[in-house]
Amino acid sequence: MTTPLALEDVGKAVATLRNGGVIAMPSDTLYALCALASDDAAVQRVFTIKARGPDKALLLFAGSTAIAEAIGVFNETARKLTARFWPGSVTLVVPTKVGFESLALAGGDTVGLRVPDHPVARAVLEELAAPVTATSANLSGGPDPVSADEVRRQIGEAVDLVLDGGECPIGIASTIVDCTGLEPKILRQGVVAEEAIREALRG
């Protein structure tokens, strides 16, 4: 459940993002470092805060499947996985639609998208109605950020707001599935097992 503090701060988080800020907020998996995907200066700050190379693309959160489909091209495989796992802990890599640009893509023509299953993240994303970066809110290579305290310990001074929604319920990164080819490929094994992915595609 969302904490009262998190509920009260949703509006502040949305305003911070709209004004070019960078926030950390909880998701079902880990705390995420979020900036508006359309704001190059804010996205650049995300790379800097994480000490992450600009050639490594950032995943994106969307508040709904409809918003995600306005960004990426979803084939039958991707649609089956969204129907089974969204909102949830599977990130899909799909071709980027013509016209969508973001520094988060690191110059590539694909995008990793997810609709998270967490009340705080969903509240922020639904009010914002725009995609944000979804990389974990830690230093590259640092411990997984499962709590606001861990976020503050690693990068707290560098972000504009840490939205405290308690500990993440899962605490393991999402599973990333590449849906750009003829056959789906798991790029990162996360909380959702490969067999669950295969089973969803058989259905």
N, C-alpha and C positions, 0 to 999 in steps of 0.2 A: 504493500500500500504506500501511497505517497505520504510523506510527512507534511504536517501543516506548514512548516517553513518552506518546503519545496513548492507547495501549492501557491503560497503567497508570492514566491519569487519568480514564477513562470513569466509574468508580464515583464519583470525587470530583465530576465534572460532574453526574451524576445526583443525588447528595446535595445539591449546591448548588442545583439547580433545585427539588428537593422542599422545600427549606428557604426558598424565597422569593427565591433569588438570581437574578442575570442573568449569563449566560456568552456567550462568543463561541466558535463552533466552525466547522470547515470543512465545506463541502458540495461537491458536484460543480461548482457554479457559482462562488459566492463564499463568504467567511466570513459566517456569520449571527449575529445578535444574538438570543439565545434566552432566553425566560422561559416558565414554565408559563402556557398560555393561560387557565387557570382562576384564576390568582392576579392579581387586579386591581392590587394594589400593585406587583407585579413587572412587570406589563405597563406600568403607568404609568411605571416607571423606564426602560423601553425607549424610550418616547416622549421622555422627558427627555434620556436619553443621546444620542439621535440628533438632538435639537433639532427634532423632528418635531411638527407640529400634531396634536392629539388627534382631529381630524376626518378624518384620513387613515388608513384602515384598514391593519392589518398583515397580511401573509400568514402562513400557518401551515404548519409541518412536521408530518407524521404518519409514524409508523414503518411503517405498512402501509396497503394499500387498505382493509382492514376498519375500521381506526381512522378513516380519512378518511370512510368511508361512514356512520359513526356520528355524524358532525358535519354533513355536507352531504347534499343530495338530488341524486343522480346520475341524469341521464337517459341515453338511448341514446348521444348524442354524447359525453358525459363518460365513459361506460364504454368506448367505443371508444378514446378517447385514453388512459385509464389502462392499458388492455390493451397499447397500443403503446409508451407513453412512461414508464410508472412501473415501477420507480424510475427517475427521470431528471429532465430539465431542462424540463419543462412544468408550469406552475402552472394549475390549473383554478379558475375562479370559478363557484360553484354556490350555489343557495339554501341557507340555513342551516336545519337541522332544528329543529323546535320543541323547546325545552328546552335547546338549547346556547346559552350566553351567555358572552361574553368582552369585556372592554374593548378587545381587539384589533380587534373588528369596527367600532369607532367609531360604534356605534348603527345600523349597517346590517343588512339582512336577507340579505346574501350573505357568502360566505367564500371566500378564495383558499387552495387547498390543494395541497400537493405532497409526494410521497415522494421524498426526495433519494437520489441514487445515489453515496454516499461511505461508506467503511467506518467512519469515525469517527462521522459523523452517525447512520448506521444503528445502530451499537452503542449510542449514547446513547439514541436514540429507542426501540429495542426493549426496553432495560432499563427505561426510564421508563414506557413504555406509555401515554403521554398526549401530546396535541398541545402544541407550543411555537411561539412566535413565530419567524418565519423572515425578518425584514427584514435587509437587508445590514448588516454590523457596521461602519458608518462614520457620520460626521456627514452629515446630509442635504445632498446636493450635493457631498460630498467624493469623492475618488478611490475606485474600486472596491476593496474589501478582498480581495485575492487571497492574502495571506499573513498569518501571525500578527503579523509585525513591523509591517505596515501597520495592522492593527487596534490594536496597542499605540500606534502613533504618533498615531492619531486619537482613540481613546476608551479606551485601556488603563487609565487611572486610575479610570475610572467603572464598570468591570465587575468582577465578583467572581472570574472565572476566564477565562483565554484558553486554550482547548484547542488546542495546536499540532499540527496534522496535516500540516504542510508546505504547499506552495503548492497552491491549488485546481487540479485538472486541466483545467478548462475556462476559468475566469476571465472568463466573460461571464454576465450575468444570465439567468434562466430566461425562456422565452416564456410570457406570460400569455394564456390563452384564456377568454373569457367564454362559459359554457355555459348561461346562464340563459334565453336566448331561443330562438326557433325555429331560428335559424341561429347557429352559433358566430362569435364576433368576437374578433379578436386585439387585445388591449388594450396589449400591450407586445411588440415584436419582440425576442426574445432569441436565444439560441444555436440554437434549433430553428426552421428556416425555415418560412414560411407554406405552401409547397408540400408540405413533409413532413406538416404538419397536415392539409392537404386530402387528401393521398394516404391517410393513415390512416383518414380518414372515408369514403373511397370503398370501402375494403376490406370 
